[in-house]
Amino acid sequence: MCLPKDLKGVTIQRIATIVGNILCLNFGIMFGITPAHVQLYVEEQTPLNHVNSEDAVTWIFGCLFASAALSSVLCGFFTQNIGPRALLLLSGLLQIGSWFCVHFAYDIVHIYSSRILGGFAAGASLSVLPIYIAEISEESSSPALIATIEQWRTIGVLIGCLLGQHLQYEYVAVVAVCISCAFTIMFPFSQESPYYYMRKGDVMGLEKSLRWFRGVRRMSDRNRPEFVRELDEFKRGMERHIIAQDLVSHTYLCKMAVYTLVLFVGVQLSGTYVILAWSNQILTNDVFVGFSIDISVTILALTQFIGATIAVWLATMLKRKICLFVSAFVCGLATICLAIFIAVGVRGHLQWLSSALLLIHIFFANFGMYSLLSLIPSEMLDTKLRVSLTSISWGVSWLVTFILIQYFECISTIIGLHGYFIIFGVGCTAVAMLALVGLPETLGKPLAEIQQIMGFRSESEVSKNSVPQSGRINLERY
């Protein structure tokens, strides 16, 4: 990326993060436009060659989340081998293909194809981008940069809602493909993570990547004490194979696998995707009052974005354990109360409470749970274990979301709409209990200390206690 030579390393890391987050923005746009377009495909003025049935269009969401589940699992196998940057570049190409399918579609099969490609890109980007950001950023700025993933996804959902409601159908894909092309043009100029080269034993690639992300552009800057010291740490780590080579005990591995799975599945069970996907049935007089469906969806999308943005502002100072517990507890309480309101059939002057409870749920879900979803594993797990566990957990959580959305009408017929909100409340409560009794506080703590709290024991003592110096990455995390 052709950048001015005087840019500091932190600025370069922010630029690389912004460009990478275009993938999350694009996924948000694709998800945001889908509710409006689904309604268009079943109407007489459909842009396709015939009017489609309700059953046929429900698979549009299904294809998106099913392919995201498969993609997340596959990325766990490929990240260590070809690098996170390569997978993100591939995701950008898949997004371009998905928007071309939308623009030239004349049959519902083409729309399915667009969501399958978009889902593969979404699964890859949301599971790999946190790893890439954590590996290129410095310890002091990493939390805020990782938290921006949710911020960009939510602004994408908001933009998608507005485009789907107000922009002519033929132009939506044109706008989105231009955004995808912007990523594909700019991101190749970014460097691969220095830790990827460290894992591969490529000293030249490691030094080049580290210079780029630390803003070392001139020959005279290569002798800066902090850069030389960090480079020497990388090289010593490469020689000693400091990257997670421990024989992890089955007890510790199972414990971390269960915690990660509960965290990811519980957060997805909070139901924000389901609420927006089935907004035409959920945001009725029983839940959200006073506005049309389109305005209600826009308000919810805006609430998402506000919650995620506040999380970015406070990412460097928020206590992870407390924030996750409070947000999950408030979300669970709000959804269970909302389920009671729906079951009882609250009407009249108290009906505004349903709208207030839904807004509280959406805000805290994105302020706490979704924003911490990628941040906590990056501070609690070493890279090798984090890649494996988060990819599987992402896959399972996307699969759960697929089931809740694809079979919404069938399940809601059996348990009612209030039953769905009870499910959302149970998911949030599970996350709150995990934060309360299971997860340690990770803010400002080295990985070795967190591992010790979680019961990690290793004869090889690969992860040693070392206090990270200000402005430098803590090698023990990798």
Stockholm file with secondary structure:
# STOCKHOLM 1.0

chainA/1-478         MCLPKDLKGVTIQRIATIVGNILCLNFGIMFGITPAHVQLYVEEQTPLNHVNSEDAVTWIFGCLFASAALSSVLCGFFTQNIGPRALLLLSGLLQIGSWFCVHFAYDIVHIYSSRILGGFAAGASLSVLPIYIAEISEESSSPALIATIEQWRTIGVLIGCLLGQHLQYEYVAVVAVCISCAFTIMFPFSQESPYYYMRKGDVMGLEKSLRWFRGVRRMSDRNRPEFVRELDEFKRGMERHIIAQDLVSHTYLCKMAVYTLVLFVGVQLSGTYVILAWSNQILTNDVFVGFSIDISVTILALTQFIGATIAVWLATMLKRKICLFVSAFVCGLATICLAIFIAVGVRGHLQWLSSALLLIHIFFANFGMYSLLSLIPSEMLDTKLRVSLTSISWGVSWLVTFILIQYFECISTIIGLHGYFIIFGVGCTAVAMLALVGLPETLGKPLAEIQQIMGFRSESEVSKNSVPQSGRINLERY
#=GR chainA/1-478 SS CCCCTTCCHHHHHHHHHHHHHHHHHHHHHHHHHHHHHHHHHTSTTCSSSSCCCHHHHHHHHHHHHHHHHHHHHHHHHHHHHHCHHHHHHHHHHHHHHHHHHHHTCCSHHHHHHHHHHHHHHHHHHHHHHHHHHHHHSCTTTHHHHHHHHHHHHHHHHHHHHHHHHHSCHHHHHHHHHHHHHHHHHHGGGSCCCHHHHHHHTCHHHHHHHHHHHTTCCSGGGGGCHHHHHHHHHHHHHHHHTCSSCCCCCHHHHHHHHHHHHHHHHHHHTTCHHHHHHTHHHHSSTTTCCSSCHHHHHHHHHHHHHHHHHHHHHHTTTCCHHHHHHHHHHHHHHHHHHHHHHHHHTCCGGGTHHHHHHHHHHHHHIIIIIHHHTTHHHHHHSCHHHHHHHHHHHHHHHHHHHHHHHHTHHHHHHHHHHHHHHHHHHHHHHHHHHHHHHTCCCCTTCCHHHHHHHTTCCCSSCCSCCCCCCTTSCCGGGC
#=GC SS_cons         CCCCTTCCHHHHHHHHHHHHHHHHHHHHHHHHHHHHHHHHHTSTTCSSSSCCCHHHHHHHHHHHHHHHHHHHHHHHHHHHHHCHHHHHHHHHHHHHHHHHHHHTCCSHHHHHHHHHHHHHHHHHHHHHHHHHHHHHSCTTTHHHHHHHHHHHHHHHHHHHHHHHHHSCHHHHHHHHHHHHHHHHHHGGGSCCCHHHHHHHTCHHHHHHHHHHHTTCCSGGGGGCHHHHHHHHHHHHHHHHTCSSCCCCCHHHHHHHHHHHHHHHHHHHTTCHHHHHHTHHHHSSTTTCCSSCHHHHHHHHHHHHHHHHHHHHHHTTTCCHHHHHHHHHHHHHHHHHHHHHHHHHTCCGGGTHHHHHHHHHHHHHIIIIIHHHTTHHHHHHSCHHHHHHHHHHHHHHHHHHHHHHHHTHHHHHHHHHHHHHHHHHHHHHHHHHHHHHHTCCCCTTCCHHHHHHHTTCCCSSCCSCCCCCCTTSCCGGGC
//
